[in-house]
Amino acid sequence: MPYWIREGLLAISPRPGYRPGPEFIVPREEVDAWVQQTRDFGVASIICLISDDQLPLYAKALPGGLLLHYRESGFAVAHVPTFDGMTTPYTPEQYEEAWEAFLRLPKPVLVHCSAGFDRTGRIVDHILSRLSD
């Protein structure tokens, strides 16, 4: 479920089908429910932070992949991938890539990694710090 960080501008969410515990193949119905909920929330764009270790969780249900499904569902999409569980998940270049994506994407923008906290929080903190500059 999406959550506003700055209403009408910036939101966060876990990835479609996320549950704590072992990862599993995500069925299309869960992705479609997430897409509808995100669309109903008013989101126009998505910055996806999940990497190639988690994107295959959608391959069976979405043969074109999660990112293409987002685009086909009407969202503008940027992908700044990084692996989960890293002490320092982003390079300075990736922070700048996320910032530039935020600037160019139609608003509101939703940022998500897997759970929607660690990697997402770092990128959102960076975006917020740049907005206050």
N, CA, C and O atoms as a GROMACS GRO file, in nm:
protein
  532
    1MET      N    1   0.083  -0.117   0.000
    1MET     CA    2   0.000   0.000   0.000
    1MET      C    3   0.089   0.124   0.000
    1MET      O    4   0.182   0.133   0.080
    2PRO      N    5   0.061   0.219  -0.088
    2PRO     CA    6   0.140   0.342  -0.092
    2PRO      C    7   0.121   0.428   0.033
    2PRO      O    8   0.018   0.421   0.100
    3TYR      N    9   0.222   0.506   0.061
    3TYR     CA   10   0.222   0.595   0.175
    3TYR      C   11   0.287   0.726   0.132
    3TYR      O   12   0.396   0.725   0.074
    4TRP      N   13   0.222   0.838   0.159
    4TRP     CA   14   0.278   0.967   0.121
    4TRP      C   15   0.394   1.008   0.211
    4TRP      O   16   0.386   0.999   0.334
    5ILE      N   17   0.500   1.053   0.149
    5ILE     CA   18   0.609   1.120   0.217
    5ILE      C   19   0.585   1.271   0.208
    5ILE      O   20   0.596   1.343   0.307
    6ARG      N   21   0.551   1.316   0.088
    6ARG     CA   22   0.502   1.453   0.064
    6ARG      C   23   0.380   1.438  -0.026
    6ARG      O   24   0.392   1.405  -0.144
    7GLU      N   25   0.265   1.463   0.031
    7GLU     CA   26   0.140   1.437  -0.041
    7GLU      C   27   0.138   1.506  -0.177
    7GLU      O   28   0.170   1.624  -0.190
    8GLY      N   29   0.100   1.428  -0.277
    8GLY     CA   30   0.092   1.478  -0.413
    8GLY      C   31   0.224   1.489  -0.485
    8GLY      O   32   0.228   1.530  -0.601
    9LEU      N   33   0.333   1.453  -0.418
    9LEU     CA   34   0.466   1.467  -0.478
    9LEU      C   35   0.547   1.339  -0.470
    9LEU      O   36   0.601   1.294  -0.572
   10LEU      N   37   0.557   1.279  -0.351
   10LEU     CA   38   0.649   1.168  -0.329
   10LEU      C   39   0.586   1.065  -0.235
   10LEU      O   40   0.542   1.099  -0.125
   11ALA      N   41   0.584   0.939  -0.280
   11ALA     CA   42   0.526   0.831  -0.201
   11ALA      C   43   0.621   0.713  -0.199
   11ALA      O   44   0.714   0.704  -0.280
   12ILE      N   45   0.598   0.622  -0.104
   12ILE     CA   46   0.675   0.499  -0.095
   12ILE      C   47   0.579   0.381  -0.084
   12ILE      O   48   0.461   0.397  -0.053
   13SER      N   49   0.634   0.262  -0.110
   13SER     CA   50   0.555   0.140  -0.099
   13SER      C   51   0.649   0.021  -0.106
   13SER      O   52   0.758   0.031  -0.163
   14PRO      N   53   0.608  -0.092  -0.049
   14PRO     CA   54   0.679  -0.216  -0.081
   14PRO      C   55   0.652  -0.253  -0.227
   14PRO      O   56   0.560  -0.200  -0.289
   15ARG      N   57   0.732  -0.343  -0.279
   15ARG     CA   58   0.709  -0.392  -0.416
   15ARG      C   59   0.582  -0.475  -0.420
   15ARG      O   60   0.535  -0.521  -0.316
   16PRO      N   61   0.526  -0.495  -0.538
   16PRO     CA   62   0.407  -0.579  -0.549
   16PRO      C   63   0.433  -0.719  -0.493
   16PRO      O   64   0.534  -0.782  -0.524
   17GLY      N   65   0.341  -0.765  -0.410
   17GLY     CA   66   0.349  -0.901  -0.357
   17GLY      C   67   0.446  -0.921  -0.244
   17GLY      O   68   0.467  -1.034  -0.201
   18TYR      N   69   0.507  -0.815  -0.193
   18TYR     CA   70   0.606  -0.831  -0.086
   18TYR      C   71   0.540  -0.882   0.042
   18TYR      O   72   0.434  -0.834   0.083
   19ARG      N   73   0.606  -0.979   0.103
   19ARG     CA   74   0.572  -1.025   0.238
   19ARG      C   75   0.705  -1.054   0.308
   19ARG      O   76   0.799  -1.103   0.245
   20PRO      N   77   0.714  -1.026   0.437
   20PRO     CA   78   0.836  -1.063   0.509
   20PRO      C   79   0.857  -1.215   0.502
   20PRO      O   80   0.762  -1.292   0.493
   21GLY      N   81   0.982  -1.255   0.505
   21GLY     CA   82   1.014  -1.397   0.501
   21GLY      C   83   1.073  -1.436   0.367
   21GLY      O   84   1.119  -1.350   0.291
   22PRO      N   85   1.072  -1.565   0.338
   22PRO     CA   86   1.132  -1.612   0.212
   22PRO      C   87   1.061  -1.551   0.090
   22PRO      O   88   0.940  -1.530   0.090
   23GLU      N   89   1.141  -1.522  -0.012
   23GLU     CA   90   1.084  -1.467  -0.134
   23GLU      C   91   1.012  -1.576  -0.212
   23GLU      O   92   1.045  -1.694  -0.199
   24PHE      N   93   0.913  -1.537  -0.292
   24PHE     CA   94   0.834  -1.631  -0.368
   24PHE      C   95   0.796  -1.569  -0.502
   24PHE      O   96   0.802  -1.447  -0.518
   25ILE      N   97   0.758  -1.653  -0.596
   25ILE     CA   98   0.711  -1.607  -0.725
   25ILE      C   99   0.581  -1.530  -0.703
   25ILE      O  100   0.490  -1.579  -0.636
   26VAL      N  101   0.573  -1.412  -0.759
   26VAL     CA  102   0.457  -1.326  -0.736
   26VAL      C  103   0.355  -1.348  -0.848
   26VAL      O  104   0.388  -1.333  -0.966
   27PRO      N  105   0.232  -1.384  -0.813
   27PRO     CA  106   0.129  -1.404  -0.916
   27PRO      C  107   0.081  -1.272  -0.975
   27PRO      O  108   0.085  -1.168  -0.909
   28ARG      N  109   0.037  -1.278  -1.098
   28ARG     CA  110  -0.007  -1.159  -1.170
   28ARG      C  111  -0.120  -1.087  -1.095
   28ARG      O  112  -0.126  -0.964  -1.096
   29GLU      N  113  -0.209  -1.162  -1.032
   29GLU     CA  114  -0.320  -1.099  -0.961
   29GLU      C  115  -0.270  -1.004  -0.853
   29GLU      O  116  -0.329  -0.897  -0.832
   30GLU      N  117  -0.163  -1.041  -0.784
   30GLU     CA  118  -0.108  -0.953  -0.680
   30GLU      C  119  -0.045  -0.828  -0.741
   30GLU      O  120  -0.057  -0.719  -0.687
   31VAL      N  121   0.023  -0.847  -0.854
   31VAL     CA  122   0.083  -0.732  -0.922
   31VAL      C  123  -0.028  -0.638  -0.971
   31VAL      O  124  -0.019  -0.516  -0.952
   32ASP      N  125  -0.130  -0.694  -1.032
   32ASP     CA  126  -0.238  -0.611  -1.084
   32ASP      C  127  -0.312  -0.538  -0.973
   32ASP      O  128  -0.353  -0.423  -0.990
   33ALA      N  129  -0.330  -0.603  -0.859
   33ALA     CA  130  -0.395  -0.536  -0.745
   33ALA      C  131  -0.309  -0.420  -0.696
   33ALA      O  132  -0.361  -0.313  -0.664
   34TRP      N  133  -0.177  -0.442  -0.689
   34TRP     CA  134  -0.084  -0.337  -0.647
   34TRP      C  135  -0.088  -0.220  -0.746
   34TRP      O  136  -0.092  -0.104  -0.706
   35VAL      N  137  -0.087  -0.252  -0.875
   35VAL     CA  138  -0.092  -0.149  -0.979
   35VAL      C  139  -0.220  -0.067  -0.966
   35VAL      O  140  -0.216   0.056  -0.972
   36GLN      N  141  -0.332  -0.133  -0.947
   36GLN     CA  142  -0.460  -0.060  -0.934
   36GLN      C  143  -0.461   0.027  -0.810
   36GLN      O  144  -0.504   0.142  -0.815
   37GLN      N  145  -0.414  -0.026  -0.699
   37GLN     CA  146  -0.409   0.052  -0.575
   37GLN      C  147  -0.317   0.173  -0.592
   37GLN      O  148  -0.349   0.282  -0.544
   38THR      N  149  -0.205   0.154  -0.658
   38THR     CA  150  -0.109   0.262  -0.680
   38THR      C  151  -0.168   0.367  -0.773
   38THR      O  152  -0.151   0.487  -0.750
   39ARG      N  153  -0.236   0.323  -0.877
   39ARG     CA  154  -0.302   0.416  -0.969
   39ARG      C  155  -0.412   0.493  -0.895
   39ARG      O  156  -0.423   0.614  -0.910
   40ASP      N  157  -0.493   0.423  -0.815
   40ASP     CA  158  -0.600   0.488  -0.739
   40ASP      C  159  -0.545   0.589  -0.638
   40ASP      O  160  -0.612   0.686  -0.604
   41PHE      N  161  -0.424   0.566  -0.591
   41PHE     CA  162  -0.359   0.656  -0.496
   41PHE      C  163  -0.318   0.787  -0.565
   41PHE      O  164  -0.292   0.888  -0.499
   42GLY      N  165  -0.311   0.782  -0.699
   42GLY     CA  166  -0.278   0.902  -0.776
   42GLY      C  167  -0.137   0.907  -0.828
   42GLY      O  168  -0.096   1.010  -0.884
   43VAL      N  169  -0.062   0.800  -0.813
   43VAL     CA  170   0.078   0.796  -0.857
   43VAL      C  171   0.086   0.802  -1.010
   43VAL      O  172   0.010   0.734  -1.079
   44ALA      N  173   0.178   0.882  -1.061
   44ALA     CA  174   0.201   0.893  -1.205
   44ALA      C  175   0.326   0.820  -1.249
   44ALA      O  176   0.335   0.774  -1.364
   45SER      N  177   0.425   0.809  -1.160
   45SER     CA  178   0.556   0.754  -1.196
   45SER      C  179   0.610   0.666  -1.084
   45SER      O  180   0.573   0.680  -0.968
   46ILE      N  181   0.700   0.576  -1.124
   46ILE     CA  182   0.761   0.483  -1.028
   46ILE      C  183   0.912   0.483  -1.047
   46ILE      O  184   0.962   0.472  -1.159
   47ILE      N  185   0.983   0.496  -0.936
   47ILE     CA  186   1.128   0.470  -0.936
   47ILE      C  187   1.143   0.335  -0.866
   47ILE      O  188   1.121   0.324  -0.745
   48CYS      N  189   1.182   0.235  -0.943
   48CYS     CA  190   1.199   0.099  -0.892
   48CYS      C  191   1.346   0.077  -0.858
   48CYS      O  192   1.434   0.103  -0.941
   49LEU      N  193   1.373   0.030  -0.738
   49LEU     CA  194   1.510   0.012  -0.691
   49LEU      C  195   1.552  -0.134  -0.684
   49LEU      O  196   1.669  -0.162  -0.657
   50ILE      N  197   1.460  -0.228  -0.710
   50ILE     CA  198   1.498  -0.368  -0.698
   50ILE      C  199   1.589  -0.409  -0.813
   50ILE      O  200   1.580  -0.356  -0.924
   51SER      N  201   1.675  -0.504  -0.784
   51SER     CA  202   1.777  -0.545  -0.878
   51SER      C  203   1.743  -0.679  -0.943
   51SER      O  204   1.636  -0.734  -0.922
   52ASP      N  205   1.838  -0.728  -1.021
   52ASP     CA  206   1.818  -0.852  -1.096
   52ASP      C  207   1.801  -0.974  -1.008
   52ASP      O  208   1.763  -1.080  -1.058
   53ASP      N  209   1.828  -0.964  -0.880
   53ASP     CA  210   1.805  -1.077  -0.791
   53ASP      C  211   1.658  -1.092  -0.754
   53ASP      O  212   1.614  -1.202  -0.717
   54GLN      N  213   1.580  -0.984  -0.763
   54GLN     CA  214   1.438  -0.989  -0.727
   54GLN      C  215   1.344  -0.974  -0.846
   54GLN      O  216   1.229  -1.018  -0.839
   55LEU      N  217   1.388  -0.915  -0.954
   55LEU     CA  218   1.302  -0.901  -1.071
   55LEU      C  219   1.254  -1.036  -1.126
   55LEU      O  220   1.142  -1.043  -1.176
   56PRO      N  221   1.334  -1.144  -1.119
   56PRO     CA  222   1.284  -1.273  -1.169
   56PRO      C  223   1.162  -1.326  -1.094
   56PRO      O  224   1.096  -1.418  -1.142
   57LEU      N  225   1.132  -1.271  -0.977
   57LEU     CA  226   1.013  -1.314  -0.903
   57LEU      C  227   0.884  -1.283  -0.981
   57LEU      O  228   0.777  -1.334  -0.947
   58TYR      N  229   0.895  -1.201  -1.084
   58TYR     CA  230   0.780  -1.160  -1.164
   58TYR      C  231   0.780  -1.221  -1.305
   58TYR      O  232   0.684  -1.203  -1.380
   59ALA      N  233   0.885  -1.292  -1.341
   59ALA     CA  234   0.901  -1.340  -1.478
   59ALA      C  235   0.793  -1.437  -1.522
   59ALA      O  236   0.750  -1.434  -1.638
   60LYS      N  237   0.749  -1.523  -1.434
   60LYS     CA  238   0.646  -1.622  -1.472
   60LYS      C  239   0.512  -1.553  -1.499
   60LYS      O  240   0.446  -1.585  -1.597
   61ALA      N  241   0.473  -1.461  -1.414
   61ALA     CA  242   0.344  -1.393  -1.427
   61ALA      C  243   0.348  -1.282  -1.532
   61ALA      O  244   0.246  -1.252  -1.594
   62LEU      N  245   0.465  -1.223  -1.550
   62LEU     CA  246   0.479  -1.108  -1.641
   62LEU      C  247   0.594  -1.135  -1.736
   62LEU      O  248   0.707  -1.092  -1.710
   63PRO      N  249   0.569  -1.206  -1.847
   63PRO     CA  250   0.679  -1.244  -1.937
   63PRO      C  251   0.765  -1.126  -1.985
   63PRO      O  252   0.883  -1.145  -2.015
   64GLY      N  253   0.708  -1.006  -1.993
   64GLY     CA  254   0.787  -0.889  -2.032
   64GLY      C  255   0.859  -0.825  -1.916
   64GLY      O  256   0.939  -0.734  -1.935
   65GLY      N  257   0.832  -0.873  -1.795
   65GLY     CA  258   0.897  -0.821  -1.676
   65GLY      C  259   0.814  -0.715  -1.605
   65GLY      O  260   0.720  -0.659  -1.660
   66LEU      N  261   0.852  -0.690  -1.482
   66LEU     CA  262   0.781  -0.596  -1.396
   66LEU      C  263   0.786  -0.453  -1.450
   66LEU      O  264   0.684  -0.384  -1.451
   67LEU      N  265   0.902  -0.410  -1.494
   67LEU     CA  266   0.916  -0.271  -1.539
   67LEU      C  267   0.831  -0.243  -1.663
   67LEU      O  268   0.769  -0.137  -1.672
   68LEU      N  269   0.829  -0.336  -1.756
   68LEU     CA  270   0.745  -0.320  -1.875
   68LEU      C  271   0.597  -0.320  -1.834
   68LEU      O  272   0.517  -0.244  -1.889
   69HIS      N  273   0.562  -0.404  -1.739
   69HIS     CA  274   0.423  -0.408  -1.692
   69HIS      C  275   0.383  -0.273  -1.632
   69HIS      O  276   0.272  -0.225  -1.657
   70TYR      N  277   0.472  -0.213  -1.555
   70TYR     CA  278   0.443  -0.079  -1.503
   70TYR      C  279   0.416   0.018  -1.618
   70TYR      O  280   0.318   0.092  -1.616
   71ARG      N  281   0.504   0.016  -1.718
   71ARG     CA  282   0.489   0.108  -1.831
   71ARG      C  283   0.358   0.082  -1.905
   71ARG      O  284   0.287   0.176  -1.940
   72GLU      N  285   0.329  -0.045  -1.929
   72GLU     CA  286   0.205  -0.079  -2.000
   72GLU      C  287   0.081  -0.044  -1.916
   72GLU      O  288  -0.028  -0.031  -1.971
   73SER      N  289   0.098  -0.030  -1.787
   73SER     CA  290  -0.012   0.008  -1.698
   73SER      C  291  -0.027   0.160  -1.688
   73SER      O  292  -0.113   0.209  -1.615
   74GLY      N  293   0.056   0.233  -1.761
   74GLY     CA  294   0.042   0.378  -1.769
   74GLY      C  295   0.135   0.460  -1.682
   74GLY      O  296   0.124   0.582  -1.679
   75PHE      N  297   0.227   0.394  -1.612
   75PHE     CA  298   0.321   0.468  -1.529
   75PHE      C  299   0.446   0.504  -1.609
   75PHE      O  300   0.490   0.427  -1.694
   76ALA      N  301   0.503   0.621  -1.582
   76ALA     CA  302   0.639   0.651  -1.626
   76ALA      C  303   0.730   0.580  -1.526
   76ALA      O  304   0.700   0.576  -1.407
   77VAL      N  305   0.843   0.525  -1.574
   77VAL     CA  306   0.926   0.440  -1.490
   77VAL      C  307   1.073   0.475  -1.504
   77VAL      O  308   1.124   0.500  -1.613
   78ALA      N  309   1.141   0.475  -1.389
   78ALA     CA  310   1.287   0.481  -1.385
   78ALA      C  311   1.334   0.362  -1.302
   78ALA      O  312   1.266   0.321  -1.208
   79HIS      N  313   1.449   0.308  -1.338
   79HIS     CA  314   1.502   0.193  -1.266
   79HIS      C  315   1.644   0.226  -1.221
   79HIS      O  316   1.733   0.250  -1.302
   80VAL      N  317   1.663   0.227  -1.091
   80VAL     CA  318   1.794   0.250  -1.030
   80VAL      C  319   1.821   0.128  -0.942
   80VAL      O  320   1.800   0.132  -0.821
   81PRO      N  321   1.868   0.018  -1.003
   81PRO     CA  322   1.878  -0.107  -0.930
   81PRO      C  323   1.996  -0.114  -0.836
   81PRO      O  324   2.106  -0.065  -0.865
   82THR      N  325   1.972  -0.176  -0.721
   82THR     CA  326   2.078  -0.211  -0.629
   82THR      C  327   2.033  -0.332  -0.548
   82THR      O  328   1.914  -0.352  -0.526
   83PHE      N  329   2.129  -0.411  -0.506
   83PHE     CA  330   2.098  -0.533  -0.433
   83PHE      C  331   2.055  -0.503  -0.290
   83PHE      O  332   2.100  -0.404  -0.230
   84ASP      N  333   1.970  -0.587  -0.236
   84ASP     CA  334   1.919  -0.575  -0.101
   84ASP      C  335   2.027  -0.616   0.000
   84ASP      O  336   2.114  -0.697  -0.031
   85GLY      N  337   2.020  -0.559   0.119
   85GLY     CA  338   2.105  -0.602   0.229
   85GLY      C  339   2.248  -0.550   0.227
   85GLY      O  340   2.332  -0.598   0.303
   86MET      N  341   2.277  -0.455   0.142
   86MET     CA  342   2.412  -0.400   0.136
   86MET      C  343   2.427  -0.287   0.237
   86MET      O  344   2.335  -0.208   0.256
   87THR      N  345   2.544  -0.279   0.302
   87THR     CA  346   2.570  -0.172   0.398
   87THR      C  347   2.566  -0.036   0.330
   87THR      O  348   2.509   0.060   0.383
   88THR      N  349   2.626  -0.027   0.213
   88THR     CA  350   2.625   0.095   0.133
   88THR      C  351   2.570   0.059  -0.004
   88THR      O  352   2.645   0.027  -0.095
   89PRO      N  353   2.436   0.066  -0.019
   89PRO     CA  354   2.377   0.016  -0.142
   89PRO      C  355   2.394   0.106  -0.264
   89PRO      O  356   2.385   0.058  -0.377
   90TYR      N  357   2.420   0.235  -0.244
   90TYR     CA  358   2.424   0.327  -0.357
   90TYR      C  359   2.557   0.398  -0.370
   90TYR      O  360   2.621   0.433  -0.270
   91THR      N  361   2.597   0.417  -0.493
   91THR     CA  362   2.712   0.500  -0.523
   91THR      C  363   2.663   0.646  -0.534
   91THR      O  364   2.543   0.668  -0.549
   92PRO      N  365   2.752   0.743  -0.528
   92PRO     CA  366   2.709   0.882  -0.550
   92PRO      C  367   2.640   0.899  -0.685
   92PRO      O  368   2.547   0.978  -0.698
   93GLU      N  369   2.686   0.824  -0.785
   93GLU     CA  370   2.625   0.833  -0.918
   93GLU      C  371   2.481   0.782  -0.917
   93GLU      O  372   2.395   0.837  -0.986
   94GLN      N  373   2.455   0.677  -0.839
   94GLN     CA  374   2.318   0.625  -0.831
   94GLN      C  375   2.226   0.721  -0.757
   94GLN      O  376   2.109   0.736  -0.795
   95TYR      N  377   2.276   0.785  -0.654
   95TYR     CA  378   2.194   0.887  -0.587
   95TYR      C  379   2.157   0.998  -0.686
   95TYR      O  380   2.043   1.043  -0.690
   96GLU      N  381   2.255   1.040  -0.765
   96GLU     CA  382   2.229   1.146  -0.863
   96GLU      C  383   2.133   1.097  -0.971
   96GLU      O  384   2.047   1.172  -1.017
   97GLU      N  385   2.147   0.971  -1.013
   97GLU     CA  386   2.055   0.913  -1.112
   97GLU      C  387   1.912   0.913  -1.059
   97GLU      O  388   1.818   0.945  -1.133
   98ALA      N  389   1.894   0.878  -0.933
   98ALA     CA  390   1.760   0.878  -0.873
   98ALA      C  391   1.705   1.020  -0.865
   98ALA      O  392   1.588   1.043  -0.894
   99TRP      N  393   1.788   1.115  -0.827
   99TRP     CA  394   1.746   1.254  -0.819
   99TRP      C  395   1.702   1.305  -0.957
   99TRP      O  396   1.597   1.367  -0.970
  100GLU      N  397   1.783   1.279  -1.058
  100GLU     CA  398   1.750   1.323  -1.193
  100GLU      C  399   1.623   1.255  -1.244
  100GLU      O  400   1.543   1.317  -1.314
  101ALA      N  401   1.604   1.128  -1.209
  101ALA     CA  402   1.480   1.058  -1.246
  101ALA      C  403   1.362   1.126  -1.179
  101ALA      O  404   1.259   1.150  -1.244
  102PHE      N  405   1.374   1.157  -1.051
  102PHE     CA  406   1.266   1.225  -0.980
  102PHE      C  407   1.232   1.357  -1.048
  102PHE      O  408   1.114   1.389  -1.065
  103LEU      N  409   1.332   1.433  -1.087
  103LEU     CA  410   1.307   1.563  -1.150
  103LEU      C  411   1.233   1.550  -1.282
  103LEU      O  412   1.143   1.629  -1.310
  104ARG      N  413   1.268   1.451  -1.362
  104ARG     CA  414   1.211   1.441  -1.496
  104ARG      C  415   1.077   1.367  -1.501
  104ARG      O  416   0.999   1.387  -1.594
  105LEU      N  417   1.050   1.282  -1.404
  105LEU     CA  418   0.927   1.202  -1.407
  105LEU      C  419   0.805   1.286  -1.372
  105LEU      O  420   0.814   1.378  -1.290
  106PRO      N  421   0.690   1.255  -1.433
  106PRO     CA  422   0.566   1.320  -1.391
  106PRO      C  423   0.537   1.291  -1.244
  106PRO      O  424   0.564   1.181  -1.196
  107LYS      N  425   0.483   1.389  -1.176
  107LYS     CA  426   0.453   1.374  -1.033
  107LYS      C  427   0.307   1.335  -1.015
  107LYS      O  428   0.224   1.366  -1.101
  108PRO      N  429   0.276   1.270  -0.908
  108PRO     CA  430   0.360   1.221  -0.800
  108PRO      C  431   0.440   1.097  -0.839
  108PRO      O  432   0.402   1.020  -0.928
  109VAL      N  433   0.552   1.082  -0.769
  109VAL     CA  434   0.644   0.971  -0.792
  109VAL      C  435   0.641   0.878  -0.671
  109VAL      O  436   0.645   0.924  -0.556
  110LEU      N  437   0.633   0.749  -0.697
  110LEU     CA  438   0.643   0.647  -0.592
  110LEU      C  439   0.779   0.580  -0.603
  110LEU      O  440   0.820   0.543  -0.713
  111VAL      N  441   0.847   0.564  -0.492
  111VAL     CA  442   0.976   0.495  -0.487
  111VAL      C  443   0.956   0.363  -0.413
  111VAL      O  444   0.893   0.360  -0.308
  112HIS      N  445   1.009   0.254  -0.469
  112HIS     CA  446   1.000   0.127  -0.398
  112HIS      C  447   1.121   0.040  -0.422
  112HIS      O  448   1.180   0.038  -0.530
  113CYS      N  449   1.157  -0.033  -0.316
  113CYS     CA  450   1.253  -0.142  -0.325
  113CYS      C  451   1.172  -0.267  -0.296
  113CYS      O  452   1.066  -0.286  -0.356
  114SER      N  453   1.217  -0.352  -0.209
  114SER     CA  454   1.140  -0.472  -0.177
  114SER      C  455   1.040  -0.442  -0.065
  114SER      O  456   0.919  -0.441  -0.088
  115ALA      N  457   1.090  -0.417   0.055
  115ALA     CA  458   1.002  -0.387   0.167
  115ALA      C  459   0.956  -0.241   0.168
  115ALA      O  460   0.857  -0.207   0.231
  116GLY      N  461   1.029  -0.156   0.097
  116GLY     CA  462   0.994  -0.015   0.091
  116GLY      C  463   1.051   0.068   0.204
  116GLY      O  464   0.998   0.175   0.235
  117PHE      N  465   1.160   0.021   0.266
  117PHE     CA  466   1.217   0.094   0.379
  117PHE      C  467   1.364   0.130   0.360
  117PHE      O  468   1.397   0.248   0.347
  118ASP      N  469   1.452   0.031   0.358
  118ASP     CA  470   1.595   0.057   0.363
  118ASP      C  471   1.646   0.128   0.238
  118ASP      O  472   1.686   0.244   0.244
  119ARG      N  473   1.645   0.059   0.125
  119ARG     CA  474   1.692   0.122   0.002
  119ARG      C  475   1.604   0.240  -0.035
  119ARG      O  476   1.653   0.346  -0.074
  120THR      N  477   1.474   0.221  -0.022
  120THR     CA  478   1.379   0.328  -0.052
  120THR      C  479   1.406   0.449   0.038
  120THR      O  480   1.410   0.562  -0.010
  121GLY      N  481   1.423   0.426   0.168
  121GLY     CA  482   1.447   0.534   0.262
  121GLY      C  483   1.570   0.615   0.228
  121GLY      O  484   1.570   0.738   0.241
  122ARG      N  485   1.674   0.548   0.184
  122ARG     CA  486   1.797   0.621   0.149
  122ARG      C  487   1.775   0.712   0.028
  122ARG      O  488   1.821   0.826   0.027
  123ILE      N  489   1.706   0.661  -0.072
  123ILE     CA  490   1.680   0.742  -0.192
  123ILE      C  491   1.583   0.856  -0.158
  123ILE      O  492   1.604   0.969  -0.202
  124VAL      N  493   1.480   0.827  -0.082
  124VAL     CA  494   1.384   0.932  -0.044
  124VAL      C  495   1.454   1.040   0.039
  124VAL      O  496   1.429   1.158   0.018
  125ASP      N  497   1.538   1.001   0.132
  125ASP     CA  498   1.614   1.099   0.210
  125ASP      C  499   1.698   1.188   0.120
  125ASP      O  500   1.708   1.309   0.141
  126HIS      N  501   1.759   1.127   0.018
  126HIS     CA  502   1.841   1.204  -0.076
  126HIS      C  503   1.753   1.303  -0.154
  126HIS      O  504   1.788   1.420  -0.169
  127ILE      N  505   1.640   1.254  -0.203
  127ILE     CA  506   1.548   1.343  -0.277
  127ILE      C  507   1.502   1.458  -0.189
  127ILE      O  508   1.502   1.574  -0.231
  128LEU      N  509   1.463   1.427  -0.066
  128LEU     CA  510   1.417   1.533   0.025
  128LEU      C  511   1.527   1.634   0.055
  128LEU      O  512   1.501   1.754   0.064
  129SER      N  513   1.649   1.586   0.071
  129SER     CA  514   1.759   1.678   0.099
  129SER      C  515   1.784   1.769  -0.022
  129SER      O  516   1.817   1.887  -0.005
  130ARG      N  517   1.769   1.716  -0.140
  130ARG     CA  518   1.789   1.797  -0.261
  130ARG      C  519   1.674   1.896  -0.279
  130ARG      O  520   1.695   2.007  -0.327
  131LEU      N  521   1.554   1.857  -0.242
  131LEU     CA  522   1.439   1.948  -0.252
  131LEU      C  523   1.454   2.067  -0.158
  131LEU      O  524   1.406   2.176  -0.187
  132SER      N  525   1.522   2.045  -0.046
  132SER     CA  526   1.538   2.155   0.050
  132SER      C  527   1.657   2.242   0.021
  132SER      O  528   1.676   2.344   0.087
  133ASP      N  529   1.739   2.205  -0.077
  133ASP     CA  530   1.857   2.286  -0.115
  133ASP      C  531   1.816   2.420  -0.173
  133ASP      O  532   1.902   2.500  -0.210
   0.00000   0.00000   0.00000
